[in-house]
Amino acid sequence: MTFPISDIITRLKPKEIIGHNDISIEGVCIDSRKVQPGFLYAAMPGTLADGHDFIAKAIENGATAILAKRIENPKPGILYILVEDVAESMGIACHLFYGEPTQKLKLVGTTGTNGKTTVSTLLFELFSTLGHRCGLISTVENRIGNEVIPSTHTTPDAAGMNYLLARMVEAGCEYCFIECSSHAIHQHRIAGLEFTGGIFTNLTHDHLDYHQTFDNYLKAKKQFFDSLPSTAWSLTNKDDRNGMVMLQNTRSARYTYAMKSGADFTVKILESDFQGMQLRIDGKDAWVNMVGTFNAYNLAAVYGAAFLLTHGEEDIILPLTRAGRVNGRFEAIHGPERVTAIVDYAHTPDALKNVIKTINEIRGNHAQLITVVGCGGNRDAAKRPEMGRIAARLSSKVIFTSDNPRDEEPENIIQEMEAGVEGQFYKKTLKITDRKEAIRTAVMLAAPGDVILIAGKGHETYQEIKGVKYPFDDKAIIQALFNPNNP
């Protein structure tokens, strides 16, 4: 595949061009190690390294065009395109190189602290059920129709994103549903994409290791809605205190969903248990096999987005009732003696509180809740004591354990979680660094009818320690403990 570089330059409006621009490129790349002959290499700024330091390596590997903010000692025969914002320009360049795929399908992005994966996945399932060919880009997996492509980031880089979108167009997809993380928005990974709609779920404490302040985190999310065109729509959670903030400067059509206040799309929980809940969505009753207030909000967002995409012309409620649970999101596993284990990805204070509150609303008065929880290393450390406080306050027993410690010592992370436990709840807690042993202990402590919550990793099938990903699956471990005689 070749593409004339002049078409890209016209759209980028660079501050300076060095070299001849009458060439065509064979590919686009931000990793100098993956550059091939004829590629455009973008010297992206990063938190750990600066792409400008690898321009020479990219040229050595065959790059014929360089997108950068600055250049020293330009090499003859190489085209240098100097721009103010390399990341944003790269997003636009990638979209052009791959044939502007978002002009050929309807793209819907979901952003927020919690619920992005659930909303995006349910929309993919719903529209697939309605007979449409769809794409999905999410934390758990990427999908092109029935083809599953492993996911490495919540939102891929601009080159990977547009490659996937182009493949979706080739496969005849009409819709694509993607998660838009705050990192991806801030780093312009979605620059150049043309969205049909945007959804906001909620905003709570997360990623302050990257954004430094909550206000910066909020602005990163809001940037997504600020950039939507007048032809798009925005759908926001009106009950979230930052929900309407997201829409303050958007040019898109504005819509809301809510449970506690009047909105364009409303939801109410009529009854629930561990198997599912009876909802009233937009005045229509539906039984869904999902649980929790947070999921009721997610389903209202899905319903609202589907209504807007179809202009209310398709029956949405019936296929919505058939939607399955999302991998690693409040997955119930039933064991012997009426013991139930819930595996959930909850890795923020608010998500953990929501899951525990949901379990407490459903479990019997005499049943215990035993929570197994840890926090990831090399991530926002400020949330650790808060998660420890929530777990100890709202659970019958808590086992603090390792999550993905990465380059940190798991014992130090556990101590920081334990620091948030209030004195009167300290006796509820145990510390077991080995996560498998922590889960085993929870099963041993569980009496008939009790509930075990295993929080933090959800769909993940690995544990990352000192740069190595070791096989580890919370669901597989609890299933083996519940059924020791089944290989």
TAMO-V462407 format. One record per run of one state. SS is the DSSP state (H for helix, E for strand, - for the rest). FROM is the first residue (numbers start at 1). TO is the last residue. If there is no record, write none. Layout:
BEGIN
SS	FROM	TO
SS	FROM	TO
END
This chain:
BEGIN
-	1	2
E	3	4
H	5	12
-	13	15
E	16	18
-	19	23
E	24	25
-	26	26
E	27	29
-	30	31
H	32	34
-	35	38
E	39	42
-	43	50
H	51	60
-	61	64
E	65	68
-	69	78
E	79	82
-	83	85
H	86	97
-	98	100
H	101	103
-	104	105
E	106	111
-	112	115
H	116	129
-	130	133
E	134	137
-	138	140
E	141	144
-	145	146
E	147	150
-	151	157
H	158	170
-	171	174
E	175	179
-	180	181
H	182	186
-	187	196
E	197	200
-	201	207
H	208	211
-	212	213
H	214	226
-	227	232
E	233	237
-	238	244
H	245	247
-	248	252
E	253	258
-	259	264
E	265	273
-	274	275
E	276	281
-	282	283
E	284	288
-	289	292
H	293	310
-	311	316
H	317	321
-	322	330
E	331	334
-	335	335
H	336	338
-	339	339
E	340	344
-	345	348
H	349	362
-	363	368
E	369	373
-	374	382
H	383	394
-	395	396
E	397	400
-	401	405
E	406	406
-	407	409
H	410	418
-	419	422
H	423	428
E	429	431
-	432	434
H	435	445
-	446	450
E	451	455
-	456	461
E	462	465
-	466	467
E	468	471
-	472	473
H	474	482
-	483	487
END
